């Protein structure tokens, strides 16, 4: 008998994507003006200004394209782990590595994050799921993979992960039995 795998779609139009989109727009405007001023002041040739201008325009487009790919997909509840599959990256968290799953609002994140979201005008009432981890988050060296169960580059201090889901409450309710089975449940 095979276990049914529950899937919960990610929210592609979330606060983090909005934050990065607005930041990149600011980068393009400020960078464009800086290049124009360097050119007018004679500190950059036409060629240099054109190359820098193309970089300032194309880098944010490529960056945002990849970020948007990272927020399309679904979180899957497997018997042994939580998998988040997107076209850009796969997250893998064994249930015993998850300390707590909670539904919060952006306003409930850390002070620096909250301030950054507020400065860029992102809705602080958007809900997300925060995974509190027992281990540091790691980035795989060979594949587009994040998680806690493989060898990779650790992100010191990264023991919490935010997931923007279309239905965060249903996800949290469905995940509780998996955490209980792994002995990781903390209400």
C-alpha positions in Angstrom: 0.0 0.0 0.0 1.4 3.4 -0.9 0.9 6.5 1.1 -1.0 9.4 -0.4 1.2 12.4 -0.9 -0.6 15.7 -0.1 0.3 18.7 -2.2 -0.1 22.4 -1.3 0.5 24.9 -4.0 3.0 27.8 -3.4 1.7 31.3 -3.7 3.6 32.8 -6.7 2.5 36.4 -5.9 3.9 36.6 -2.4 5.5 39.3 -0.2 9.1 38.1 -0.8 8.7 38.2 -4.6 7.1 41.7 -4.3 10.0 42.8 -2.1 12.7 41.7 -4.5 10.8 43.1 -7.5 10.6 46.5 -5.9 14.2 46.4 -4.8 15.3 45.5 -8.3 13.2 48.3 -9.8 15.0 50.7 -7.4 18.4 49.3 -8.4 17.6 49.9 -12.1 16.5 53.5 -11.5 19.4 54.4 -9.2 21.9 52.5 -11.3 20.6 54.1 -14.5 21.0 57.6 -13.0 24.5 56.8 -11.7 25.6 55.6 -15.1 24.1 58.7 -16.7 25.9 61.0 -14.2 29.2 59.1 -14.8 28.8 59.6 -18.5 27.9 63.3 -18.3 30.9 63.9 -15.9 33.2 62.3 -18.4 34.1 59.4 -16.1 32.7 56.7 -18.3 33.0 56.4 -22.1 30.0 55.7 -24.3 31.0 52.1 -24.5 31.4 51.7 -20.8 28.1 53.5 -20.1 26.3 51.2 -22.6 27.8 48.0 -21.2 26.9 49.1 -17.6 23.4 50.1 -18.7 22.8 46.7 -20.3 24.1 45.0 -17.1 21.8 47.2 -14.9 18.8 46.2 -17.1 19.5 42.6 -17.8 20.8 41.4 -14.4 17.5 42.2 -12.6 15.5 40.6 -15.3 17.5 37.3 -15.0 17.5 37.5 -11.2 13.7 38.0 -11.0 13.0 35.3 -13.6 14.8 32.8 -11.4 13.2 34.1 -8.2 9.7 33.7 -9.8 10.6 30.2 -10.8 11.5 29.4 -7.2 8.0 30.3 -6.0 6.0 28.3 -8.5 5.4 24.7 -7.4 4.1 22.8 -4.4 4.9 21.6 -0.9 4.5 17.9 -0.7 3.9 16.0 2.6 5.7 12.6 2.3 5.7 10.1 5.1 9.4 10.7 5.9 9.9 14.3 4.8 8.6 17.6 3.6 9.5 18.3 0.0 9.0 21.6 -1.8 9.4 21.3 -5.5 9.8 24.2 -7.8 11.3 24.6 -11.3 14.3 26.4 -9.8 15.1 24.4 -6.6 13.9 21.5 -4.5 13.8 21.8 -0.7 14.0 18.7 1.5 13.3 18.6 5.2 13.0 15.2 7.1 10.2 15.5 9.7 12.7 14.9 12.6 14.7 17.9 11.5 11.6 20.2 11.8 11.1 21.6 15.3 7.9 23.5 14.7 5.5 24.6 12.0 3.6 27.8 12.5 1.4 30.1 10.5 2.5 33.7 10.9 2.1 37.0 9.1 5.0 39.0 7.6 4.7 41.4 10.5 5.6 38.6 12.9 9.0 38.0 11.3 12.2 39.5 12.7 12.5 43.3 13.1 15.0 43.7 10.2 12.8 41.7 7.8 9.7 43.5 8.9 11.4 46.9 8.4 12.6 45.9 5.0 9.2 44.8 3.9 7.7 48.0 5.3 10.2 50.2 3.5 9.3 48.6 0.2 5.5 48.8 0.9 4.8 45.1 1.0 1.6 44.0 2.7 2.6 43.0 6.3 -0.6 41.0 6.8 0.2 38.3 4.2 0.3 34.9 5.8 3.1 32.4 5.5 4.3 29.1 7.1 7.4 29.3 9.1 9.4 26.1 9.6 11.7 26.2 12.6 14.5 23.7 12.0 16.7 21.7 14.3 19.6 21.9 11.9 21.0 24.6 9.8 19.7 25.0 6.3 22.2 23.8 3.7 22.7 24.6 0.0 23.8 21.6 -2.1 27.1 22.1 -4.0 26.1 20.0 -7.0 22.3 20.5 -7.5 19.7 23.1 -7.0 18.7 21.8 -3.6 18.1 23.3 -0.2 17.5 21.3 3.0 18.8 19.8 6.2 19.6 16.2 5.2 22.6 16.4 2.9 26.2 17.7 2.8 26.4 21.2 1.5 27.2 24.8 2.4 25.6 25.6 5.7 23.8 28.9 6.2 24.9 29.8 9.8 21.9 31.1 11.7 19.4 29.9 9.2 17.2 27.6 11.3 13.9 29.0 10.1 12.4 28.9 6.6 9.3 30.7 5.3 7.0 29.2 2.8 4.3 31.3 1.1 1.5 28.8 0.4 -2.0 29.4 -1.0 -3.6 27.8 2.0 -1.1 28.0 4.9 -3.7 26.8 7.6 -4.6 23.6 5.8 -0.9 22.9 5.3 -0.1 23.4 9.0 -3.0 21.2 10.0 -2.0 18.4 7.6 1.6 18.5 8.7 0.9 18.0 12.4 0.4 14.2 12.2 3.7 13.8 10.3 5.5 15.8 13.0 3.8 13.7 15.7 4.8 10.5 14.0 8.5 11.7 13.9 8.3 12.7 17.5 8.9 16.4 16.6 5.5 17.9 17.4 5.6 21.1 19.5 2.2 22.9 19.7 
